[in-house]
Amino acid sequence: MGKDISIVSNADKVIENFKKMTKLAEQEGIAFVNDSMNKIVSTAKPLTPVKSGDLRRGYRVQGARVLSAGRIVGAVRNNEKYFKYVEEGHRTRGGGFVKGRFMLTRATNLAHMSYIPRRFKQMAIRIVKKG
């Protein structure tokens, strides 16, 4: 009364799909980080005070890259020496304090609330459709 049971596995196909999705996810992740950094800069520029215009022109996006741990990172920088003092505030010689303008902080918060979740959803949909 023994019945023969045969199990067919499609594990090879699943593993192959995961490998394709991993490469695709890495490419989409790099594009996502670059887009997010560019959006933060484009939001921060109008918030930046203008005296000579150097502070607005100083914003730079360091392109996204994959670390050895698999994380994808990018950076927004401003090359002006006084950027930190305008962003965070500073003490004056007379003992007073100049409040910070928090341009980059506000731009990052705005991007995290609106742009980044939408863009992340688009990225996830692309990965699932192509993978």
N, C-alpha and C positions, 0 to 999 in steps of 0.2 A: 503494500500500500504506500510505498514511498513515491512521492512526486518529485520530479526533477524541477528545480527552480534555477532559472538563469537570470543573472543580474547584468544588465548592460550599463556601463558607466560612460558618461560624457565628460569626465573630469579633464581629459586632455583639451577639449574644446573650451571648457570653462577657464582653464589655466591660460590658454592662448588668448582668450578675450581679456582676461585680467592684465596680461602683459601689454596688449594693445592699449587698454584703457589707462595703464600707468603712464605710458609715454604721452598719450593724449592729455591726461590730467596734468602732467608736468608742463607741457606746452601751454595749455589753457591757464594753469596757475601762474606761470610767468607773465602771460598777457594780462591776467587779472591784476596782479601786483603792480605792473607798469601802469595800467589804466588808472588804478586807484591812486597811485602816487601823483600822476599827472592831474587828476581831478583835485587832489588836495592842494597842489600848487596853484591851479587855476582859481580855486576858492580863496586861497590865502593872499594872492596878489592884490585884489581889491580891498582887502582888510588891512593891508600894510600901509602905514602912514608915508606920505611923500614929502620929502624936503628937497633932496637932490635927485631922488629916483634910484639911487644906488641899491637901496635895500630891496626894492621890488625887482630890480634886474638881477639880484644876487641869488635868487632861488635856482637850485639845480636838483634834478632827479637822478639818483644813482640807480642804474638799471637793475632789475631783479635778477637774482642768481640763486642757484640751488646749492645749499650747504651739504656737507657730507652726511649730515643726519637726515637729509631729505626735506628740510624746511626750505621754503622759498622766501627770501628776504629782499627788501629794497629800502631806499632811504631818500628822504628829502633833506637837502642841505641849503644853507645860505652862507655864502662865502664872506659876507661883510663882518668885520671884527666886532662891530657894535650890535649885531643882531640879537645876541643873547640879552643885552641890557634893555633893548626895546621890547623884546618878547616877554621877559620875566620881571622887568623893573629893576631899579638900582638905588643905592644910597647916594646922596649928594654930599659934597664937601661940608656944607653947612649943617649936616645932621638930618636933613629932610629925606624924603623918599619919593621917587618918581614911580608911579604905578605902571605895571607892565600892560602892553596892549594885547598880548596873547593871540596874535594873528594865526600862527601855525596851530596852536592848540584848538582854537575855535574852528578853523578849517577842517582839522582832523575830526573833531566831534560832529560837525555838519556832514562830512562824508560818511562817517560811521552810522549816522542816523538815516541817511537817505540813499546815497549812491551805492555804497559798498554792498548792502544786503541785496539790492536789485541786481547788481552786476554779478554777485556770487550765484544768485539763482539762475541767471542766464548761463553762466559757466557750467553749472551742474547739469542743466538741461542739455547743453552741447555735448558734454562728456557722455551722458547716458545715450543720447541719440546716435552719436558716432561710434561709441564703443560697443 
